[in-house]
Amino acid sequence: MKNKAIWAVIIIIGVLFLPQKAFALSNERHEWYFEKRGGEQPPVTDKKFYSLLNKYGTVFIGDTSKKEIYLTFDNGYENGFTDNVLNVLKSKKVPAAFFVTGQFMKTHPELVKRMAEEGHIVGNHTYHHPEMTSVSDERIKTELQKVKSRYKEITGKSHMIYVRPPKGVFSERTISIAKDEGYTHVFWSLAFPDWDTNRQRGWQYSYNQIMKQIHPGSILLLHTVSKDNSDALGKVIDDLKKRGYTFKSLDDLKAAQLTPAIFIAP
């Protein structure tokens, strides 16, 4: 009886000190979502996401007390507009983050090199753009590692710490794996259907969508495949500056968060 009690204590202690990965993390599939409120009010997201954001230091919004904007672009492939986007950013002295795929890096390494040389952040959008919850742990790691490796080949730089999951699909498992690989997930608090190249509506549409959704602390998601975005970008930047907004880098946001961001569910 005494031996059984001793073994029970040993087993309990062993379980308590098991690493987190010994327990399976949830792979429940989520799609990133936020609720627009307009009037320069910050949006909110699904209540069930807040504890996950806090646990893994994930970001979707900046300091909502400051009129700061974090401009980000997803680059799944090139459609002829990225050069102009970079030209506008350079002329306006505005930083941005570009989340690139393997396809984009393979076909247009010169644009990736230019992004890095001009001081922009290059983030990881995975190599083959898979839905992360549907692939294995090892596949996720490989997807991330291949982008980082190719980025180093192109630019000579290896610093890559931000990731945006394809289609905004994620689970606790996928966020945790990316964090273990050294990445912070970056979602967004402002976006609209700009990625459909068959539904471009002119620069005014893009401009209006951004201006009516803008809010302090915006992490703005745009796609460089959109001609509308490319044509509207300069005026968007000029007019937002007139309204008192400043454009900041994701590195500024990370530096300001000496502790993980605390998101409180409404």
C-alpha positions, 0 to 999 in steps of 0.5 A: 500500500505504501509503495502504491502511494509513493508511485501515485505521488511520483506520477502526479509530480511527473504530470505537473512538470510535463512540458506544455507540448505534452498536452495536445493543443486545440486545433479548432479551426477559426477564421479571423474576424472583427466587427466594424464600428465606424466613427473612428471607434476601434473594432472588436473581435469574437470574445473567444479570441481574446484569451488566445491573443493574450496567451500568445502575444498575438496582435490585431490592433495597436494602442487605441488611445493614439492616432497611429496606423500600422500599414501592412500588405499581403503579397501572395503573388505579383500583379504589377502594382508592388513597385508603385506601392513602394514608390509611394511609400518611399516618397511619403516616408511611410514604413510598411510590412509586407507578408510574402509567400514563396511564390512571390519570392520566387518570381520577384526576388528583386521586389523583396530585396527592395522592401528590405533595402528601403527599411520595410518589414518583410513578414512570413505568409508561408511558402505554399499558402496552405490553410494552417489548421489542415496541415501537420506540425512539421509542415507548418514549421517547414512552410515558415522555415522555407520562407525565412531561408529564401528571404536570407538568400535574397537579402542576406538578412535573417531577421523575420519575426512576424507571421500572417496566416493564409486566409486568416485561418488559425487555431491555438495549435498553429499559433503556438507552433509559430510562436515556438518558431520565433513568430508573432501572429499579426492579424488586422483591425481594418480590411475590405475585399480588395484581393479580388482582381475581378472586382476592382472598382476604382481608387475612390472605392479603396479610399472610401473603405479605408477612410470610413473604417480608420481608427486609432491603433489601426493595423490595416491590411491591404493586398498589393494585387489591387490596382485600386489600392495602388492608385489610392495609397498616396491620397490615403496617406496624405489625407490621414496625415492631415487628420492627425494620424502617423504611420508606424512600424510593427517594430514600434508596436512590438517595442511598446509592448514590454509585456504581452498586449492585454486585450479585454473582451467587451 
